[in-house]
């Protein structure tokens, strides 16, 4: 089940703040997450940003097809 955008943004903000403070362990939602390296945190941040972008993108309302028999 996908998380709502506002919850993803809260998780992203918490992760960015923890990374800025140099903290490697943090509580996200109902679980404790420990990152071994800064690269892991950067990858998690990039993943959350991509999820937020996908969830925020407008979805197409209709698809139009055009066809012809040719000449």
Helices and strands as residue ranges (DSSP letters): H 5-21, E 25-28, E 31-34, H 38-56
